Amino acid sequence: WLLIRPGSRLLLGRTWIAGAVLFTVSTAWLFASDSAAGSGGVIGVLLGAVLLVPLLLRPIASALGRVTNRMARGVGDVAVLHLAKERSRSAYTLALVMVVMAMLFATGGLYLSVRAGIDELIDRQFGADLFVQSGVPDDGTLGRKLVARDDVETVSPLRFGFSTLVHDGKREEVFVRTIEPQSYFSVS
């Protein structure tokens, strides 16, 4: 069903053999090793799959030709012929698409696995739901006003300032944060 002139020969190199070996070995390595060591096998699987594309392109093009001929005669013949004759160009294009998709899946998987860890880290580090800070120095009434509200469960004061640190005869300005230990660790 492929429209290839009689006597024309489509050359297929032997790189597909290396691709088949690389794909098989890398797949076995992926399933046999733990996640850290097996991640190197992903590159081998991708490279092996790319090297196998020219071999698989002729049967795929033949199947696509049959499908397109059933749907509409003559519509897909040129595309299928081009796909079969220009296997290396089609393989490079498909390889690029495969690499981009693999990167998208890897990035998405990384995002999903890291997101849960970051959510837990933020919940542990910033246990409070809201951090309120006055724009002017507090005269001590802000905490009492917040505690008086019905929608506030716990308040813990947090103070900032600067001090002078003397170390080995040198004076240095340092940033200081002070907390109320009895209440601070219950909210943060």
C-alpha positions as CSV (number, residue, x, y, z in Angstrom):
1,W,0.0,0.0,0.0
2,L,3.0,2.3,0.2
3,L,3.4,4.2,-3.0
4,I,7.0,3.5,-3.7
5,R,8.2,3.0,-7.2
6,P,9.2,-0.5,-8.1
7,G,13.0,-0.9,-8.0
8,S,13.5,2.0,-5.6
9,R,15.3,1.0,-2.5
10,L,14.9,2.5,0.9
11,L,18.1,2.3,2.8
12,L,18.0,1.5,6.4
13,G,21.3,1.8,8.4
14,R,22.3,-0.5,11.2
15,T,22.0,2.0,14.0
16,W,18.6,0.4,14.8
17,I,20.6,-2.6,16.2
18,A,22.4,-0.4,18.6
19,G,19.1,1.3,19.4
20,A,17.5,-2.1,20.2
21,V,20.3,-3.2,22.4
22,L,20.5,0.2,24.2
23,F,16.7,0.3,24.6
24,T,16.6,-3.3,26.0
25,V,19.6,-2.9,28.4
26,S,18.4,0.5,29.7
27,T,14.8,-0.8,30.2
28,A,16.2,-3.7,32.2
29,W,18.5,-1.4,34.2
30,L,15.5,0.9,35.0
31,F,13.4,-2.0,36.4
32,A,16.3,-3.7,38.2
33,S,17.8,-0.7,40.0
34,D,16.6,1.7,42.6
35,S,15.3,5.1,41.6
36,A,18.6,7.1,42.0
37,A,20.7,4.7,40.0
38,G,17.9,3.9,37.5
39,S,17.4,7.5,36.5
40,G,20.4,7.1,34.2
41,G,18.6,4.4,32.3
42,V,15.9,6.9,31.2
43,I,18.4,8.6,28.9
44,G,19.3,5.2,27.5
45,V,15.7,4.3,26.9
46,L,15.1,7.6,25.1
47,L,18.2,7.3,23.0
48,G,17.4,3.7,22.1
49,A,13.8,4.6,21.2
50,V,15.1,7.4,18.9
51,L,17.5,5.0,17.2
52,L,14.6,2.5,16.7
53,V,12.4,5.0,15.0
54,P,13.7,4.6,11.4
55,L,13.1,0.8,11.7
56,L,9.6,1.2,13.0
57,L,8.7,4.0,10.6
58,R,8.0,1.8,7.6
59,P,5.4,-0.5,9.3
60,I,3.8,2.5,11.0
61,A,3.6,4.4,7.7
62,S,2.1,1.3,6.0
63,A,-0.5,1.0,8.7
64,L,-1.3,4.7,8.5
65,G,-1.5,4.4,4.7
66,R,-4.2,1.7,5.0
67,V,-6.2,3.8,7.6
68,T,-6.0,6.9,5.5
69,N,-7.0,5.0,2.3
70,R,-10.1,3.6,4.0
71,M,-11.1,7.1,5.2
72,A,-10.4,9.0,2.0
73,R,-8.7,7.5,-1.0
74,G,-5.5,9.3,-2.1
75,V,-5.5,11.8,0.7
76,G,-2.8,10.4,2.8
77,D,-0.7,8.8,0.1
78,V,1.8,11.7,-0.3
79,A,2.3,12.1,3.4
80,V,2.8,8.4,4.0
81,L,5.2,8.2,1.0
82,H,7.2,11.1,2.4
83,L,7.2,9.5,5.8
84,A,8.5,6.3,4.4
85,K,11.1,7.8,2.1
86,E,12.4,10.5,4.5
87,R,12.8,8.2,7.5
88,S,15.8,9.9,9.0
89,R,14.1,13.4,8.8
90,S,10.9,11.9,10.3
91,A,13.0,10.1,13.0
92,Y,14.7,13.3,14.0
93,T,11.4,15.2,14.2
94,L,9.9,12.4,16.2
95,A,13.0,12.2,18.4
96,L,12.7,15.9,19.2
97,V,9.0,15.5,20.1
98,M,9.9,12.5,22.3
99,V,12.6,14.3,24.2
100,V,10.4,17.3,24.8
101,M,7.6,15.1,26.0
102,A,10.0,13.2,28.3
103,M,11.2,16.5,29.7
104,L,7.7,17.7,30.3
105,F,6.8,14.4,32.1
106,A,10.0,14.5,34.1
107,T,9.4,18.2,35.1
108,G,5.8,17.5,36.0
109,G,6.7,14.5,38.1
110,L,9.4,16.5,39.9
111,Y,6.9,19.3,40.5
112,L,4.3,16.9,42.0
113,S,6.8,15.2,44.2
114,V,8.4,18.4,45.4
115,R,5.1,20.2,45.9
116,A,4.0,17.9,48.7
117,G,7.4,18.3,50.5
118,I,7.3,22.1,50.2
119,D,3.7,22.2,51.5
120,E,4.8,20.2,54.5
121,L,7.9,22.3,55.0
122,I,5.8,25.5,54.9
123,D,3.3,24.1,57.4
124,R,6.0,23.1,59.8
125,Q,8.0,26.3,59.5
126,F,5.1,28.7,59.3
127,G,2.4,27.0,61.4
128,A,0.4,30.2,61.9
129,D,-2.2,31.0,59.2
130,L,-1.5,34.7,59.4
131,F,1.4,36.9,60.3
132,V,0.4,40.4,61.4
133,Q,3.1,43.1,61.7
134,S,2.5,46.7,62.6
135,G,3.9,49.4,60.3
136,V,4.8,51.5,63.3
137,P,6.3,50.5,66.6
138,D,3.7,48.7,68.8
139,D,2.8,50.2,72.1
140,G,1.8,46.8,73.4
141,T,-1.9,47.1,72.4
142,L,-1.8,45.2,69.1
143,G,-1.5,41.8,70.8
144,R,-4.4,42.5,73.1
145,K,-6.6,43.7,70.3
146,L,-5.8,40.5,68.2
147,V,-6.5,38.1,71.1
148,A,-9.8,39.9,71.8
149,R,-11.1,38.9,68.3
150,D,-13.3,35.7,68.0
151,D,-11.5,34.5,64.9
152,V,-8.0,34.5,66.5
153,E,-7.0,31.5,68.5
154,T,-3.5,32.2,69.6
155,V,-1.1,35.2,69.4
156,S,2.7,35.1,69.9
157,P,4.7,38.3,69.9
158,L,7.8,38.5,67.7
159,R,10.1,41.5,68.0
160,F,12.9,42.7,65.7
161,G,15.8,45.0,66.4
162,F,19.5,45.7,66.1
163,S,22.2,45.3,68.6
164,T,25.9,45.7,68.8
165,L,28.1,42.5,69.0
166,V,31.6,42.8,70.3
167,H,33.8,40.0,69.1
168,D,37.6,39.9,69.4
169,G,37.6,43.7,70.0
170,K,35.5,44.4,66.9
171,R,32.1,46.0,67.1
172,E,29.5,44.7,64.7
173,E,25.8,45.6,64.1
174,V,23.6,42.5,64.2
175,F,20.0,41.9,63.5
176,V,18.1,40.4,66.5
177,R,14.8,38.6,66.6
178,T,13.2,37.9,69.9
179,I,10.3,35.5,70.6
180,E,8.0,34.5,73.4
181,P,9.0,30.8,73.7
182,Q,5.9,29.6,75.6
183,S,3.5,30.7,72.8
184,Y,5.8,31.0,69.7
185,F,6.3,27.3,69.2
186,S,2.6,26.5,69.3
187,V,1.9,28.8,66.4
188,S,5.1,28.5,64.3
